[in-house]
Amino acid sequence: VESICKEDIQELIMKLNEKTGKNYSLPTEAEWEYAARGGNKSLGFKFSGYNKPKTVAWYDSNSGDKTRPVGKKEANELGIYDMSGNVWEWCYDWYSENCYRATSHDNPKGPLIGEMRVLRGGSWRNPYDRCRSTYRSQGKPEDRHNSYGFRLVLHP
């Protein structure tokens, strides 16, 4: 899914949880980065699954100026595709420039309020360096863009 705002995602999640009886959510920024880096199987790559972006990411010089089908690049150590490039992914957290310095290093939490939400992963329109697993960005919750998307977390 692309061109969806954070507010519409929250509505979709609420309906999905009601319909399935399960507990889906957007990932926190820390959950997103943990998964992008390969979790407990991490080999320390710069991008999600490799050090060379062209192997795992769609970005400005290889995307053809559009979102690409999921799963056409290599997966990361956890078998997850497209966490580097393709579309920016909305996270649950409000954005704070110094979030990682101001909170615990063990599963840090973002601020309780804010104006911008966290976006991670880079997109097909960005240079490859913005597709690194550690690169952080932000967007207004009501923003829709063809380079914004999301993925869900299923909680036990």
C-alpha positions, 0 to 999 in steps of 0.5 A, a space after each residue: 500500500 502506498 499513498 496512505 496517511 498515518 491517520 488512515 492506517 490507524 483506522 484500518 488497523 482498528 477495523 482489522 483488529 475487530 474483524 480478526 480478533 488479533 492485535 496488529 499495530 504499526 511498529 514502534 521505531 525501535 521495533 522497525 529498526 530491530 527488524 530492518 537490522 535482522 533482529 537476533 540474526 543481524 550480521 551488521 549490514 548498513 542496509 536491510 540485509 546487505 551492505 550494497 544497496 542495489 541488492 536489497 533496495 529500490 532507490 532513485 537510481 534503480 527504481 524507474 521513478 516508481 514503487 516496485 513490487 515487493 519481494 523482487 530484491 533480496 530479503 534480510 536475515 529475518 526473511 523480510 523484504 523491502 525494508 530498505 527503499 521502495 516506500 518510506 514506512 510509517 512508524 507508531 512513534 512521534 518524531 524527536 530529533 534526539 530520541 535515541 540520546 534521551 531514552 533507554 538504549 533497550 527498546 527506546 520509546 518516542 515522545 508522547 506527543 508531537 507534530 511529526 511521526 517517524 518514517 523509516 526505510 527510505 524510498 524509490 525517490 531517495 538517494 541510496 544513503 537514505 535507505 540505510 537501516 539507521 536513517 530516520 525521517 518524519 512526516 505529518 500524520 495527515 500526509 499522503 505521498 506515493 513514496 509513503 507506505 507501511 507494514 504491520 506488526 502482529 503482537 501475540 
